[in-house]
């Protein structure tokens, strides 16, 4: 018995997963690393500050709903006016919008 109904084309073959295929979260990490290597902050899309500080040292970093780290600096090029942008990682190098936390001498 055939799986093809009369008058319909057979379904396309299912591509086999190759070893090059990576889950979306791994693809995102690789893209983030490529941006960092190019000197661009993955979340703000601003140049990196190069001051040795990280996002975790920045006063603009805030915790949203006790779950996600967000940057208080909006991306002026963003078309998403309702959201807070993408999640941050505290270990990322600081961008040029870096502001020291209160009590931080630098």
MODA-V81872 format. One record per residue. PSI is psi in degrees with one decimal (none if undefined). Layout:
# MODA-V81872
psi: (PSI,PSI)
This chain:
# MODA-V81872
psi: (136.5,147.6,0.0,129.0,147.0,134.5,-2.1,147.8,152.3,152.4,151.2,152.2,144.6,122.8,140.5,143.2,130.6,167.8,-16.1,-20.8,130.2,147.8,155.5,-38.7,-32.9,-39.4,-40.2,-42.4,-40.9,-39.7,-42.8,-44.2,-38.0,-40.0,-43.9,-41.5,-29.1,-0.9,22.2,134.1,129.3,-32.0,-43.9,-16.9,20.7,159.3,151.7,147.2,-33.4,24.4,7.0,-1.8,163.8,172.2,-30.8,-19.4,-3.1,140.8,-18.9,-16.4,132.0,156.4,126.8,126.5,35.3,24.8,-41.3,134.5,131.0,153.1,136.7,-9.1,112.7,148.2,115.6,-19.2,-3.7,139.5,-4.2,94.3,-7.4,-29.1,-179.5,14.8,-170.1,164.0,148.6,162.7,125.3,-23.2,-7.7,147.9,148.5,149.8,-178.3,-11.6,9.0,133.1,126.0,148.8,159.5,133.6,-7.0,120.5,-18.6,none)
